[in-house]
Amino acid sequence: MSFLNNIFGTKPKTDFSVLQTDVHSHFLPGLDDGCKTFEESIRLLKSMHEAGFRNIVCTPHIQAVHYQNSRETIMPVFEQLQLLVEKEIPGLSLSVAAEYLLDDGFEKHLENGLMTFGKENYVLTELSYFTPYPRYRNLLQQIQMKGFKPILAHPERYGYWAKHDEPIEELHGAGILLQVNIPSLTDYYGSTIRKRAFGLVEKGLVSLAGSDIHNANYLNSVLGGLQQRSLSKILEQNRFANCELM
C-alpha cells in the first residue's frame, strides 16, 4: 500500500502535479538540519514523487555560523543521492542549489559563485527569523546585478513583518520572487502563520510554493494538506509558477 493510502485510506483527488517542481527542500543528508541518512532521504522522496512532484531542488542551508556549507561539501552528497534516485525512483529528477541566509558571509559566496537552479539561474535566500539583516535589500540587488533571479523563502514566517506588508510589497515590486512554505498553508507552524500565508497568496504577492521538508513530520504536513479544501483550492487554481522554472 502506498504512503498516501496509508495516510488517507484512499489516494486524494488533488495532488502536487500542478506544481511539478519543489523549489525548497532539505533532502541532502548530513549537511544541515534536514535528513540524516540516505535511507531517510529516499523514503521521503518516494512519497514526494507519489504525491505528484517530478522535480526536486535540493537546497541545503548555507550560513556564516551554523551551516558553513559550500559547493565542495554539497556536490558529493548530491551526486550520491542522485545515483540512488535514478535507481530507485525513476521519473523523479533532482537538481541542486542552496538556501542562502542573507548574513555577513553572503557576499563571499556571491563573489565565489552562487549555486543556482532553473532556466533563469534562481537563487533561494532567507532571512533570520529574529531580525532582518540590515543590508538585505542591497544583497538582493547584488544578486540581480549578477544576472540571477532571487527568491526569498517563507516571508510568512518572519514575525517582524507579521503586521505590515510594506517590506514584502517592496520586494515583490523590485522583482524578488516570494516563496511560501506548503506547511505554512497546512497549519504546521500554527494558525497565525497559516492565516498570514494565505493572506499573502490572496494578495498576489507569492509566486512559488516549496515544501521546505526536513523530515517525516514536514512530509506528513505537506501530504496532509491535500485533504484540506483550502490548499486543494489554490492548487486547482494554479496560483503558483513552480512548473515554469525548470
N, C-alpha and C positions, 0 to 999 in steps of 0.2 A: 504494500500500500504506500502511496506517495506521501511525502511530508505534508502537502496541502490537505490531502484527505485525512491524515492523522489529526490535523488541527480542526478542520471544519466538518468532517464526516463526508462531505462531497466537495468536489472542486468548485470554488466560487465562480460566478458568471464573469466577473471582471478580473483582469489580471494586469500586469505591468507591460504588456506587449506594446501598448501605445507609446511608452517611453523608450523602449528598446535598450537604451543606454543608461547605466547607473554612473553618474559623474563623480561620486564621492563615496569611498569605501576604505576599509582598513583590513583587507584580507591577507596582506603580506605578513606572514608570521614572524614574530620576534623583533619587529622593528619599532613598534610603539605600543600603545595600549589596546591594540586590536587583537586579532587572532594570535594564538600562542603556538600552534603546530600546523604543519601542512595538512594533517588529517582533519583538523577543525576547519581549515580554510576550504577544503574540497567538499566537506559535508554541507557547509553553508552555501557554497557556490552552486551545488547541485540544486538546492532549494530555490535559489535566485533564478536559475535557468528554468526550472519548472514553473516559476511564477511569471514568466514571460520576458525576462531580461535576456538579451542576446549579446550585449557588450558591457563589460565591467571595466571601469577605470580604477585601478588600484592607486590610492593616494595616501601613502603613509605620511605622518607628521614630519615636518622639518622645522625645528625651533632652535633658537640660540642656546637654550638652557636644558630643557628636558629631553628632547629627541634630536640629537645632533646628527641627523641622517644626511646623506649626500647621494649623488648618483652612484658612487662607488660602493656604498653599503646597500643600496636599494636594488640595483640591477641583478646581482647574483641570486637574490631571493626571488625576484620576479621571474627570472628565467627558469628557475627550478619549478616554481608554481605553474608557469605556463606549460611546461612539458607535461606535468601531471594533468592539467586541464585538457590538453589536446588528447590525452589518452583516455581520460575518464568522463569528460563532459563534451563530446563532440557537438558542435553547433554553438558553443559559447566562446566568445572572443575576449581576450584580456588585453588591456593597454596599461601603461604605467605612467604616472606623473607624480605629483606630491601635493600635500596640503601645507602651504607655507604660512606660518604665523608672521604677520607684519610686526617685526620687532627690530632690535638693534642689529641683528645679524643678517637681515634680509638683503641689504644692498650688496653684501659679499656674494650671495647666491645670484643676484641679478647680474653682477659683473662676470661671474664664472659660467653663467648659462643656466637658465631655468628648465625644469622638467615640465614639459607641456604635453597637451594631447589634442586630438581632433584636427579638423580641417583648417582651423584658423589659429592654431597654437594657443589654446586656452590655458590659463594659469589659475589654479584653485588657491585661494587665500582665505585666511581667517583672522579675526581679531581676538584679543584677550577677552574673557568673559567678565573681567573685573573693571577694566577701563581701556578705552581705545588707545592705541599707540598714537602719540601726539602728531606724528607726521604720516599717518596712514593715507591721507588723501594724496600727498606728494609721492609716496611709494607706489600707489595705484597708477598715478600719472606716469611714473617712470616705466612701469610695465607697458603701458600703452605706447609710450615713446619708443620702446624697443620693438614695437610691431606686434605685441602679444595682446590677447583678449583676457583681461582679468575677470575672474568670478569671485564674488565674496560669499563664503559659506554661511549658512544658518543665521541671517540677520535677526530672525525672530527670537533667538536665544540671548541676544545682548541686552541685558537688563537696563543698561543706561539709555537705550533707545525705546524702552517699553511704552513711554507715554507721549512720544512725539515722532512723527515720520520724516521730519525735515532732512536729517542726515541721510536717510535711506533714499528719499526722493532725489536728493542732490547726486548721490552715487548713480542712481538709475538714469538720471538726466545726463550724466557725464559718460554714459556708455558702459558702466560696470554692470555685468550680469549678476543677478542675485539668485542664490540657490537656497531653497527651503529644504529642511530635512523632512523626509517622509514620516519618521517617528514623531516629529512635532505635530503633524496632522492627525496622528492616531492617539494622542494623549499620553505618549510615553514619558514626556517631561512635565506633564501636568496640564490642567485645564487652561491656565493663564497663557502658557506658551502656545497651546493649541489654538486658542482664540486669536492670538497675535498672528500666528502663521496663516490662518485662513483669512484674516483681515488683509494681510499683505498680498495674498494671492488675489483676493477680490478686487483690490485696488489696482491690479495690473502691474505691480512692482516686481514680481517674481518671474523669472524666465525659466528656471530649471528646478528639478527636484532630485534629491540624492538620498540614498539610504543611510549614509554615514555608519554603516554596520561595523561594529567592533566584535560582536559575539552573538550567541544564540538569543539572548534577551532582545537585542535590537532586531534580529531577524523575525522573531515572533511578533514584535510590534509592527514591523513592516507588513508581514503577511496577514496579520490580524486586521490590518486596516482595510483589506479587501472586503471584509464583511460589513464595513461601515459605509452607509449610503453617502455620507458627506465626502469621503475620499473617492469612492467609486464615481460620484458625480463629476468631480473635477477631472478625473482621468478620462471619463467618457467625453467630456467637453474639450479634451486635448488642450489643456491650459498651459502645458509646458513644452519647451522646444528641444528636449533631450535628443529626440530622434534626428535632429538636423545637424548635430555636432560632428559626427564621425564620417 
